């Protein structure tokens, strides 16, 4: 978008501090909101069942599907739960629509984002069809550590922000299966974990 255009967009954004445990609703009063994560980690869950759908961190966007919905239609069945303190920027969907129409580069990036999400969904469906529970859990944990972890002394360390039930929802398995697989991976020396961290040697 260029620096000047980004500065113009910043004037439309509201920056808010969020605290661990706080719930962010995609619709506030009569307004639909798009969120940009500046710092911290957010878990997207279903409203009714509280099932985890995704974990997002700095640089991610959520709530943007409201851009493509009718203003009078509340199609969102999701909400966001703050996993660690951070800062998010919010913009009303109507303002976001105007920005998209004005800047083709922004529209292209949103299309790219949706393409990546569709690809991840396809991969998840393929995993469900062709991989057993243990493999799905193992691959999910490794991907999680690689995505959220930081290296220290040759060890990749990620904050342990997810419960075993969350991992079960993300891998379409059971909480007991997750516990068993994680214990097995620890015995095999593939990962280690405690209440604060999940670790993996590089």
C-alpha positions in Angstrom: 0.0 0.0 0.0 2.9 2.3 0.5 3.9 4.3 3.6 1.5 7.2 3.1 -1.5 4.9 2.4 -0.6 2.8 5.5 -0.6 6.0 7.6 -4.0 6.9 6.2 -5.3 3.4 7.2 -3.8 3.8 10.7 -6.1 6.7 11.3 -9.1 4.4 10.8 -7.8 1.7 13.2 -8.5 1.6 16.9 -5.7 0.1 18.9 -6.7 -1.8 22.1 -4.9 -3.7 24.8 -6.2 -7.2 25.4 -5.7 -9.4 28.5 -5.4 -13.1 28.9 -8.9 -14.7 29.2 -10.6 -11.8 27.5 -13.2 -12.7 24.9 -13.4 -10.7 21.6 -16.7 -10.9 19.8 -16.6 -10.4 16.0 -19.7 -8.2 16.3 -19.8 -5.4 18.8 -23.3 -3.9 19.3 -24.5 -3.2 15.8 -21.0 -3.1 14.2 -19.0 -5.8 12.6 -15.3 -5.7 13.3 -12.1 -6.9 11.6 -9.1 -7.5 13.9 -5.4 -7.3 13.2 -3.1 -8.8 15.8 -0.1 -6.6 16.6 1.1 -8.7 19.6 -0.1 -11.6 21.7 -1.9 -14.8 20.8 -5.6 -15.4 20.1 -7.6 -18.6 20.0 -10.6 -18.8 17.6 -13.3 -21.0 19.0 -16.9 -21.9 18.1 -19.5 -19.9 20.1 -21.7 -22.8 21.1 -19.3 -25.6 21.8 -16.1 -23.7 22.6 -14.2 -26.0 20.2 -10.8 -24.6 19.1 -10.5 -23.8 15.4 -7.2 -22.0 15.1 -4.4 -20.3 17.0 -3.3 -16.9 15.7 -0.4 -14.6 16.6 1.3 -11.4 15.5 0.5 -10.4 11.9 -2.7 -12.4 11.6 -6.1 -11.1 10.8 -9.5 -12.4 11.8 -13.2 -11.4 11.5 -12.6 -10.4 7.9 -15.3 -12.8 6.6 -17.9 -10.2 7.7 -16.7 -8.0 4.8 -18.4 -10.4 2.4 -21.6 -10.7 4.4 -24.7 -8.5 4.4 -24.5 -6.0 7.1 -27.8 -7.2 8.6 -26.7 -10.8 8.7 -24.8 -12.1 11.7 -23.2 -15.1 10.1 -20.4 -15.5 12.6 -20.4 -18.7 14.7 -17.0 -17.9 16.2 -15.4 -15.8 18.9 -11.8 -15.1 19.9 -10.2 -15.8 23.3 -7.0 -14.1 24.3 -4.4 -16.6 25.3 -1.7 -14.1 26.3 -1.7 -10.3 26.8 -1.3 -8.3 23.6 -2.5 -5.5 21.4 -5.0 -5.7 18.6 -6.1 -3.1 16.0 -9.7 -3.0 15.0 -11.6 -1.5 12.1 -15.2 -1.5 11.2 -16.1 -3.7 8.2 -17.6 -0.8 6.2 -14.3 1.1 6.5 -12.4 -2.0 5.6 -14.6 -2.4 2.5 -13.7 1.2 1.4 -10.0 0.5 1.9 -10.3 -2.7 -0.2 -12.0 -0.8 -3.0 -9.3 1.9 -2.9 -6.2 -0.3 -2.7 -6.0 -3.3 -5.0 -2.9 -4.6 -3.1 -5.0 -5.0 0.0 -7.7 -6.8 -1.9 -5.1 -9.2 -3.4 -3.6 -9.9 0.1 -7.0 -10.8 1.5 -7.6 -13.1 -1.5 -4.2 -14.7 -0.9 -5.2 -15.2 2.8 -8.4 -17.0 1.9 -6.5 -19.1 -0.6 -4.1 -20.2 2.1 -6.9 -21.0 4.6 -8.7 -23.1 2.0 -5.5 -25.0 1.3 -5.1 -25.6 5.1 -8.7 -26.9 5.3 -8.1 -29.2 2.4 -4.9 -30.5 4.0 -6.8 -31.1 7.3 -9.5 -33.1 5.5 -6.8 -35.2 3.7 -5.1 -35.8 7.1 -8.4 -36.9 8.5 -8.9 -39.3 5.7 -5.4 -40.7 5.3 -3.6 -40.3 8.6 -4.2 -42.0 11.9 -4.8 -40.1 15.2 -1.3 -40.4 16.4 0.2 -39.0 13.2 -2.2 -36.1 13.2 -1.4 -35.2 16.8 2.3 -35.6 16.3 2.4 -33.4 13.2 0.2 -30.8 14.7 2.4 -30.5 17.8 5.6 -30.2 15.7 4.0 -27.6 13.5 2.8 -25.7 16.6 6.3 -25.6 18.1 7.9 -24.6 14.8 5.3 -21.8 14.3 5.2 -20.3 17.8 8.6 -21.4 19.2 11.9 -19.5 19.7 15.3 -21.2 19.7 17.4 -21.1 22.9 20.5 -23.2 23.4 19.6 -25.4 20.4 16.1 -26.1 21.8 12.9 -24.8 20.2 10.6 -23.5 23.0 7.0 -22.6 22.5 4.6 -21.3 25.2 2.2 -24.1 26.2 -1.0 -22.1 25.5 -3.2 -25.0 24.5 -5.0 -27.6 26.6 -5.1 -31.2 25.6 -8.8 -30.7 24.8 -7.9 -27.9 22.4 -5.4 -30.1 20.6 -8.0 -32.8 20.4 -10.4 -30.4 18.7 -7.8 -29.2 16.3 -6.9 -32.8 15.3 -10.3 -34.4 15.6 -9.2 -36.8 18.2 -10.0 -37.3 21.9 -8.4 -35.7 25.0 -7.2 -39.1 26.2 -5.6 -39.9 22.9 -3.8 -36.5 22.9 -2.5 -37.3 26.4 -1.3 -40.7 25.4 0.4 -39.5 22.3 2.2 -36.7 24.1 3.4 -39.0 26.8 4.7 -41.4 24.1 6.5 -38.5 22.2 8.1 -37.4 25.5 9.4 -41.0 26.2 10.8 -41.1 22.6 12.6 -37.8 23.2 10.8 -36.1 20.3 9.2 -33.4 22.5 9.2 -32.4 26.1 6.6 -30.2 27.9 5.5 -28.7 31.2 2.7 -26.4 32.2 4.5 -23.4 30.7 6.4 -24.7 27.6 6.5 -27.3 24.9 10.1 -28.1 23.7 11.7 -29.8 20.8 15.4 -30.2 19.9 16.3 -28.7 16.5 
